[in-house]
Amino acid sequence: MTIEFTVENIKCSGCANTIRTKAGAFDGVTGVNVDVETGKVRIDGDMSQREAYAAGLVKLGYPEAGSVHGFESASSKAKSFVSCAVGRMSGSVPEIILNDLNEV
């Protein structure tokens, strides 16, 4: 089943590469589609895991629109800048850097 999220902080193809790579590794995910212009992320996966997928997107710096505020919003924006830069480096995401992001 396809689960659609409208997320914040998607700026470019680097962001999209990071989301596709990392969200594609979430449990039960069989596909990920990212539309940079609309901020839509479509995850083909298990509907019962929707909250886990949303939490994973937050960890990457791409929360659902309107779901974070204040410090958490600023933190998400900072994470998304790093994810974006990493995603641009080679079209793939070096695991060591994104693993460090997950610790934040």
DRENTORKOL-3810 file (N, C-alpha, C; in nm, 4 decimals):
REM DRENTORKOL-3810
@n.u->0.0845; n.v->-0.1182; n.w->0.0000; ca.u->0.0000; ca.v->0.0000; ca.w->0.0000; c.u->0.0884; c.v->0.1236; c.w->0.0000
@n.u->0.0478; n.v->0.2264; n.w->-0.0730; ca.u->0.1234; ca.v->0.3515; ca.w->-0.0793; c.u->0.0754; c.v->0.4470; c.w->0.0291
@n.u->0.1713; n.v->0.4963; n.w->0.1045; ca.u->0.1442; ca.v->0.5921; ca.w->0.2123; c.u->0.2065; c.v->0.7242; c.w->0.1691
@n.u->0.1270; n.v->0.8302; n.w->0.1671; ca.u->0.1768; ca.v->0.9594; ca.w->0.1208; c.u->0.1989; c.v->1.0544; c.w->0.2370
@n.u->0.3128; n.v->1.1201; n.w->0.2335; ca.u->0.3477; ca.v->1.2223; ca.w->0.3323; c.u->0.3764; c.v->1.3518; c.w->0.2581
@n.u->0.3336; n.v->1.4633; n.w->0.3117; ca.u->0.3795; ca.v->1.5940; ca.w->0.2649; c.u->0.4778; c.v->1.6407; c.w->0.3704
@n.u->0.6042; n.v->1.6562; n.w->0.3304; ca.u->0.7087; ca.v->1.6851; ca.w->0.4277; c.u->0.7705; c.v->1.8216; c.w->0.4043
@n.u->0.8362; n.v->1.8704; n.w->0.5061; ca.u->0.9065; ca.v->1.9986; ca.w->0.5010; c.u->1.0529; c.v->1.9750; c.w->0.4646
@n.u->1.1176; n.v->2.0811; n.w->0.4200; ca.u->1.2631; ca.v->2.0881; ca.w->0.4025; c.u->1.3192; c.v->2.0210; c.w->0.2779
@n.u->1.2375; n.v->1.9673; n.w->0.1882; ca.u->1.2931; ca.v->1.9111; ca.w->0.0650; c.u->1.3279; c.v->2.0284; c.w->-0.0263
@n.u->1.4559; n.v->2.0351; n.w->-0.0642; ca.u->1.5026; ca.v->2.1469; ca.w->-0.1442; c.u->1.5533; c.v->2.1075; c.w->-0.2817
@n.u->1.6004; n.v->1.9846; n.w->-0.2977; ca.u->1.6667; ca.v->1.9499; ca.w->-0.4233; c.u->1.6770; c.v->1.7981; c.w->-0.4404
@n.u->1.7439; n.v->1.7583; n.w->-0.5471; ca.u->1.7611; ca.v->1.6157; ca.w->-0.5738; c.u->1.8498; c.v->1.5481; c.w->-0.4686
@n.u->1.9378; n.v->1.6240; n.w->-0.4043; ca.u->2.0188; ca.v->1.5662; ca.w->-0.2961; c.u->1.9304; c.v->1.5211; c.w->-0.1806
@n.u->1.8320; n.v->1.6043; n.w->-0.1469; ca.u->1.7354; ca.v->1.5675; ca.w->-0.0429; c.u->1.6606; c.v->1.4411; c.w->-0.0857
@n.u->1.6146; n.v->1.4410; n.w->-0.2107; ca.u->1.5386; ca.v->1.3269; ca.w->-0.2621; c.u->1.6224; c.v->1.1991; c.w->-0.2593
@n.u->1.7504; n.v->1.2083; n.w->-0.2969; ca.u->1.8380; ca.v->1.0904; ca.w->-0.2935; c.u->1.8492; c.v->1.0338; c.w->-0.1524
@n.u->1.8665; n.v->1.1230; n.w->-0.0554; ca.u->1.8768; ca.v->1.0790; ca.w->0.0835; c.u->1.7483; c.v->1.0097; c.w->0.1277
@n.u->1.6341; n.v->1.0705; n.w->0.0986; ca.u->1.5061; ca.v->1.0126; ca.w->0.1396; c.u->1.4858; c.v->0.8767; c.w->0.0737
@n.u->1.5119; n.v->0.8681; n.w->-0.0570; ca.u->1.4938; ca.v->0.7398; ca.w->-0.1267; c.u->1.5843; c.v->0.6315; c.w->-0.0683
@n.u->1.7078; n.v->0.6663; n.w->-0.0418; ca.u->1.8037; ca.v->0.5676; ca.w->0.0090; c.u->1.7692; c.v->0.5219; c.w->0.1505
@n.u->1.7490; n.v->0.6181; n.w->0.2397; ca.u->1.7247; ca.v->0.5832; ca.w->0.3800; c.u->1.5843; c.v->0.5277; c.w->0.4034
@n.u->1.4816; n.v->0.5895; n.w->0.3450; ca.u->1.3453; ca.v->0.5400; ca.w->0.3639; c.u->1.3277; c.v->0.4052; c.w->0.2946
@n.u->1.4009; n.v->0.3838; n.w->0.1879; ca.u->1.3953; ca.v->0.2552; ca.w->0.1194; c.u->1.4436; c.v->0.1404; c.w->0.2047
@n.u->1.5191; n.v->0.1729; n.w->0.3099; ca.u->1.5704; ca.v->0.0710; ca.w->0.4014; c.u->1.4807; c.v->0.0500; c.w->0.5243
@n.u->1.3731; n.v->0.1294; n.w->0.5376; ca.u->1.2803; ca.v->0.1097; ca.w->0.6493; c.u->1.2157; c.v->-0.0283; c.w->0.6368
@n.u->1.1838; n.v->-0.0893; n.w->0.7503; ca.u->1.1189; ca.v->-0.2210; ca.w->0.7506; c.u->0.9912; c.v->-0.2201; c.w->0.6675
@n.u->0.9795; n.v->-0.3179; n.w->0.5793; ca.u->0.8575; ca.v->-0.3368; ca.w->0.5028; c.u->0.8414; c.v->-0.2478; c.w->0.3810
@n.u->0.9385; n.v->-0.1606; n.w->0.3536; ca.u->0.9275; ca.v->-0.0691; ca.w->0.2400; c.u->0.9734; c.v->-0.1389; c.w->0.1125
@n.u->0.8910; n.v->-0.1264; n.w->0.0085; ca.u->0.9244; ca.v->-0.1862; ca.w->-0.1210; c.u->0.9528; c.v->-0.0806; c.w->-0.2273
@n.u->0.9258; n.v->0.0453; n.w->-0.1969; ca.u->0.9533; ca.v->0.1520; ca.w->-0.2924; c.u->0.9325; c.v->0.2885; c.w->-0.2303
@n.u->1.0054; n.v->0.3880; n.w->-0.2829; ca.u->0.9928; ca.v->0.5256; ca.w->-0.2346; c.u->0.9956; c.v->0.6188; c.w->-0.3552
@n.u->0.9006; n.v->0.7126; n.w->-0.3590; ca.u->0.8961; ca.v->0.8135; ca.w->-0.4639; c.u->0.8966; c.v->0.9495; c.w->-0.3960
@n.u->0.9809; n.v->1.0399; n.w->-0.4461; ca.u->0.9913; ca.v->1.1740; ca.w->-0.3879; c.u->0.9665; c.v->1.2771; c.w->-0.4971
@n.u->0.8752; n.v->1.3706; n.w->-0.4709; ca.u->0.8488; ca.v->1.4815; ca.w->-0.5611; c.u->0.9010; c.v->1.6078; c.w->-0.4929
@n.u->1.0162; n.v->1.6563; n.w->-0.5399; ca.u->1.0817; ca.v->1.7710; ca.w->-0.4773; c.u->0.9926; c.v->1.8952; c.w->-0.4830
@n.u->0.9272; n.v->1.9183; n.w->-0.5946; ca.u->0.8472; ca.v->2.0398; ca.w->-0.6117; c.u->0.7283; c.v->2.0483; c.w->-0.5169
@n.u->0.6639; n.v->1.9362; n.w->-0.4900; ca.u->0.5448; ca.v->1.9387; ca.w->-0.4038; c.u->0.5742; c.v->1.8995; c.w->-0.2597
@n.u->0.6934; n.v->1.8447; n.w->-0.2347; ca.u->0.7253; ca.v->1.7976; ca.w->-0.1001; c.u->0.6573; c.v->1.6666; c.w->-0.0650
@n.u->0.6100; n.v->1.5947; n.w->-0.1647; ca.u->0.5408; ca.v->1.4665; ca.w->-0.1412; c.u->0.6417; c.v->1.3525; c.w->-0.1380
@n.u->0.6266; n.v->1.2671; n.w->-0.0389; ca.u->0.7031; ca.v->1.1431; ca.w->-0.0295; c.u->0.6009; c.v->1.0309; c.w->-0.0258
@n.u->0.6126; n.v->0.9390; n.w->-0.1191; ca.u->0.5223; ca.v->0.8237; ca.w->-0.1251; c.u->0.6034; c.v->0.6990; c.w->-0.0948
@n.u->0.5626; n.v->0.6298; n.w->0.0084; ca.u->0.6315; ca.v->0.5087; ca.w->0.0515; c.u->0.5392; c.v->0.3898; c.w->0.0288
@n.u->0.5879; n.v->0.2946; n.w->-0.0481; ca.u->0.5151; ca.v->0.1690; ca.w->-0.0660; c.u->0.5581; c.v->0.0769; c.w->0.0472
@n.u->0.4642; n.v->0.0509; n.w->0.1370; ca.u->0.4979; ca.v->-0.0299; ca.w->0.2530; c.u->0.3746; c.v->-0.0716; c.w->0.3304
@n.u->0.3956; n.v->-0.1036; n.w->0.4555; ca.u->0.2925; ca.v->-0.1550; ca.w->0.5440; c.u->0.2231; c.v->-0.0390; c.w->0.6153
@n.u->0.0941; n.v->-0.0213; n.w->0.5902; ca.u->0.0185; ca.v->0.0897; ca.w->0.6499; c.u->0.0291; c.v->0.0913; c.w->0.8023
@n.u->0.0426; n.v->-0.0247; n.w->0.8636; ca.u->0.0538; ca.v->-0.0291; ca.w->1.0098; c.u->0.1857; c.v->0.0316; c.w->1.0587
@n.u->0.2790; n.v->0.0567; n.w->0.9672; ca.u->0.4084; ca.v->0.1155; ca.w->1.0028; c.u->0.4148; c.v->0.2659; c.w->0.9726
@n.u->0.3002; n.v->0.3264; n.w->0.9439; ca.u->0.2987; ca.v->0.4672; ca.w->0.9043; c.u->0.3703; c.v->0.5562; c.w->1.0050
@n.u->0.3413; n.v->0.5399; n.w->1.1315; ca.u->0.4036; ca.v->0.6246; ca.w->1.2344; c.u->0.5547; c.v->0.6033; c.w->1.2401
@n.u->0.5989; n.v->0.4795; n.w->1.2220; ca.u->0.7427; ca.v->0.4506; ca.w->1.2207; c.u->0.8085; c.v->0.5170; c.w->1.1002
@n.u->0.7424; n.v->0.5136; n.w->0.9850; ca.u->0.7965; ca.v->0.5783; ca.w->0.8660; c.u->0.8041; c.v->0.7297; c.w->0.8872
@n.u->0.6997; n.v->0.7877; n.w->0.9458; ca.u->0.6991; ca.v->0.9319; ca.w->0.9727; c.u->0.8122; c.v->0.9687; c.w->1.0682
@n.u->0.8334; n.v->0.8868; n.w->1.1715; ca.u->0.9419; ca.v->0.9124; ca.w->1.2667; c.u->1.0780; c.v->0.9022; c.w->1.1982
@n.u->1.0916; n.v->0.8079; n.w->1.1077; ca.u->1.2169; ca.v->0.7938; ca.w->1.0331; c.u->1.2440; c.v->0.9154; c.w->0.9462
@n.u->1.1405; n.v->0.9700; n.w->0.8839; ca.u->1.1571; ca.v->1.0910; ca.w->0.8038; c.u->1.1975; c.v->1.2092; c.w->0.8911
@n.u->1.1416; n.v->1.2178; n.w->1.0120; ca.u->1.1798; ca.v->1.3246; ca.w->1.1056; c.u->1.3279; c.v->1.3130; c.w->1.1386
@n.u->1.3755; n.v->1.1916; n.w->1.1649; ca.u->1.5175; ca.v->1.1718; ca.w->1.1972; c.u->1.6091; c.v->1.2166; c.w->1.0841
@n.u->1.5600; n.v->1.2057; n.w->0.9615; ca.u->1.6388; ca.v->1.2492; ca.w->0.8459; c.u->1.6317; c.v->1.4002; c.w->0.8245
@n.u->1.5372; n.v->1.4669; n.w->0.8931; ca.u->1.5209; ca.v->1.6113; ca.w->0.8773; c.u->1.4044; c.v->1.6504; c.w->0.7892
@n.u->1.3145; n.v->1.5559; n.w->0.7620; ca.u->1.2011; ca.v->1.5804; ca.w->0.6735; c.u->1.0698; c.v->1.5433; c.w->0.7423
@n.u->1.0270; n.v->1.6257; n.w->0.8411; ca.u->0.9016; ca.v->1.5959; ca.w->0.9120; c.u->0.7796; c.v->1.6269; c.w->0.8263
@n.u->0.6667; n.v->1.5664; n.w->0.8631; ca.u->0.5419; ca.v->1.6002; ca.w->0.7954; c.u->0.5143; c.v->1.7489; c.w->0.8161
@n.u->0.4604; n.v->1.8114; n.w->0.7139; ca.u->0.4316; ca.v->1.9544; ca.w->0.7187; c.u->0.3465; c.v->1.9881; c.w->0.8413
@n.u->0.3929; n.v->2.0860; n.w->0.9176; ca.u->0.3193; ca.v->2.1327; ca.w->1.0341; c.u->0.3297; c.v->2.0471; c.w->1.1582
@n.u->0.4109; n.v->1.9425; n.w->1.1542; ca.u->0.4153; ca.v->1.8504; ca.w->1.2685; c.u->0.5210; c.v->1.8857; c.w->1.3737
@n.u->0.6155; n.v->1.9721; n.w->1.3405; ca.u->0.7178; ca.v->2.0104; ca.w->1.4372; c.u->0.7243; c.v->2.1622; c.w->1.4478
@n.u->0.7618; n.v->2.2096; n.w->1.5663; ca.u->0.7654; ca.v->2.3532; ca.w->1.5917; c.u->0.8851; c.v->2.3852; c.w->1.6807
@n.u->0.9230; n.v->2.5122; n.w->1.6841; ca.u->1.0281; ca.v->2.5581; ca.w->1.7727; c.u->1.1611; c.v->2.4908; c.w->1.7483
@n.u->1.2254; n.v->2.4483; n.w->1.8581; ca.u->1.3584; ca.v->2.3876; ca.w->1.8487; c.u->1.3574; c.v->2.2641; c.w->1.7595
@n.u->1.2534; n.v->2.1830; n.w->1.7702; ca.u->1.2465; ca.v->2.0612; ca.w->1.6887; c.u->1.2426; c.v->2.0956; c.w->1.5400
@n.u->1.1759; n.v->2.2045; n.w->1.5043; ca.u->1.1717; ca.v->2.2486; ca.w->1.3648; c.u->1.3102; c.v->2.2928; c.w->1.3189
@n.u->1.3791; n.v->2.3707; n.w->1.4019; ca.u->1.5145; ca.v->2.4160; ca.w->1.3674; c.u->1.6097; c.v->2.2977; c.w->1.3550
@n.u->1.5952; n.v->2.2014; n.w->1.4432; ca.u->1.6785; ca.v->2.0809; ca.w->1.4381; c.u->1.6535; c.v->2.0032; c.w->1.3096
@n.u->1.5278; n.v->1.9907; n.w->1.2692; ca.u->1.4945; ca.v->1.9208; ca.w->1.1448; c.u->1.5546; c.v->1.9916; c.w->1.0242
@n.u->1.5493; n.v->2.1236; n.w->1.0247; ca.u->1.6070; ca.v->2.1990; ca.w->0.9132; c.u->1.7575; c.v->2.1769; c.w->0.9060
@n.u->1.8247; n.v->2.1774; n.w->1.0199; ca.u->1.9692; ca.v->2.1539; ca.w->1.0206; c.u->2.0020; c.v->2.0144; c.w->0.9686
@n.u->1.9279; n.v->1.9148; n.w->1.0134; ca.u->1.9508; ca.v->1.7778; ca.w->0.9659; c.u->1.9271; c.v->1.7683; c.w->0.8163
@n.u->1.8241; n.v->1.8373; n.w->0.7670; ca.u->1.7936; ca.v->1.8290; ca.w->0.6239; c.u->1.9041; c.v->1.8915; c.w->0.5402
@n.u->1.9697; n.v->1.9971; n.w->0.5897; ca.u->2.0808; ca.v->2.0566; ca.w->0.5153; c.u->2.1952; c.v->1.9569; c.w->0.5012
@n.u->2.2248; n.v->1.8850; n.w->0.6075; ca.u->2.3305; ca.v->1.7836; ca.w->0.6017; c.u->2.2882; c.v->1.6709; c.w->0.5082
@n.u->2.1647; n.v->1.6225; n.w->0.5218; ca.u->2.1149; ca.v->1.5166; ca.w->0.4345; c.u->2.1205; c.v->1.5587; c.w->0.2886
@n.u->2.0844; n.v->1.6832; n.w->0.2629; ca.u->2.0850; ca.v->1.7373; ca.w->0.1275; c.u->2.2266; c.v->1.7360; c.w->0.0708
@n.u->2.3215; n.v->1.7867; n.w->0.1466; ca.u->2.4604; ca.v->1.7927; ca.w->0.0997; c.u->2.5160; c.v->1.6537; c.w->0.0749
@n.u->2.4874; n.v->1.5630; n.w->0.1651; ca.u->2.5358; ca.v->1.4258; ca.w->0.1506; c.u->2.4724; c.v->1.3603; c.w->0.0287
@n.u->2.3449; n.v->1.3824; n.w->0.0084; ca.u->2.2745; ca.v->1.3243; ca.w->-0.1052; c.u->2.3254; c.v->1.3765; c.w->-0.2386
@n.u->2.3800; n.v->1.4973; n.w->-0.2401; ca.u->2.4344; ca.v->1.5564; ca.w->-0.3623; c.u->2.5739; c.v->1.5046; c.w->-0.3958
@n.u->2.6463; n.v->1.4590; n.w->-0.2960; ca.u->2.7878; ca.v->1.4262; ca.w->-0.3159; c.u->2.8107; c.v->1.3267; c.w->-0.4283
@n.u->2.7286; n.v->1.2240; n.w->-0.4365; ca.u->2.7525; ca.v->1.1261; ca.w->-0.5415; c.u->2.6243; c.v->1.0577; c.w->-0.5870
@n.u->2.5122; n.v->1.1101; n.w->-0.5446; ca.u->2.3878; ca.v->1.0439; ca.w->-0.5805; c.u->2.3570; c.v->0.9288; c.w->-0.4870
@n.u->2.4464; n.v->0.9023; n.w->-0.3935; ca.u->2.4220; ca.v->0.8008; ca.w->-0.2921; c.u->2.4581; c.v->0.8615; c.w->-0.1580
@n.u->2.4194; n.v->0.7961; n.w->-0.0523; ca.u->2.4372; ca.v->0.8514; ca.w->0.0809; c.u->2.5388; c.v->0.7681; c.w->0.1586
@n.u->2.6545; n.v->0.8273; n.w->0.1899; ca.u->2.7503; ca.v->0.7529; ca.w->0.2718; c.u->2.6887; c.v->0.7151; c.w->0.4054
@n.u->2.6875; n.v->0.5877; n.w->0.4336; ca.u->2.6201; ca.v->0.5362; ca.w->0.5535; c.u->2.6759; c.v->0.5935; c.w->0.6826
@n.u->2.8050; n.v->0.6145; n.w->0.6913; ca.u->2.8634; ca.v->0.6615; ca.w->0.8174; c.u->2.8068; c.v->0.7983; c.w->0.8554
@n.u->2.7872; n.v->0.8868; n.w->0.7596; ca.u->2.7341; ca.v->1.0201; ca.w->0.7896; c.u->2.5885; c.v->1.0115; c.w->0.8305
@n.u->2.5075; n.v->0.9368; n.w->0.7568; ca.u->2.3666; ca.v->0.9285; ca.w->0.7921; c.u->2.3446; c.v->0.8493; c.w->0.9199
@n.u->2.4318; n.v->0.7555; n.w->0.9501; ca.u->2.4208; ca.v->0.6860; ca.w->1.0782; c.u->2.4448; c.v->0.7850; c.w->1.1915
@n.u->2.5399; n.v->0.8775; n.w->1.1732; ca.u->2.5628; ca.v->0.9816; ca.w->1.2722; c.u->2.4391; c.v->1.0703; c.w->1.2869
@n.u->2.3702; n.v->1.1007; n.w->1.1772; ca.u->2.2477; ca.v->1.1802; ca.w->1.1838; c.u->2.1417; c.v->1.1124; c.w->1.2679
@n.u->2.1334; n.v->0.9817; n.w->1.2589; ca.u->2.0322; ca.v->0.9082; ca.w->1.3350; c.u->2.0564; c.v->0.9138; c.w->1.4848
@n.u->2.1791; n.v->0.9473; n.w->1.5233; ca.u->2.2120; ca.v->0.9568; ca.w->1.6654; c.u->2.1706; c.v->1.0903; c.w->1.7249
@n.u->2.1416; n.v->1.1894; n.w->1.6411; ca.u->2.1086; ca.v->1.3248; ca.w->1.6877; c.u->1.9700; c.v->1.3264; c.w->1.7473
END
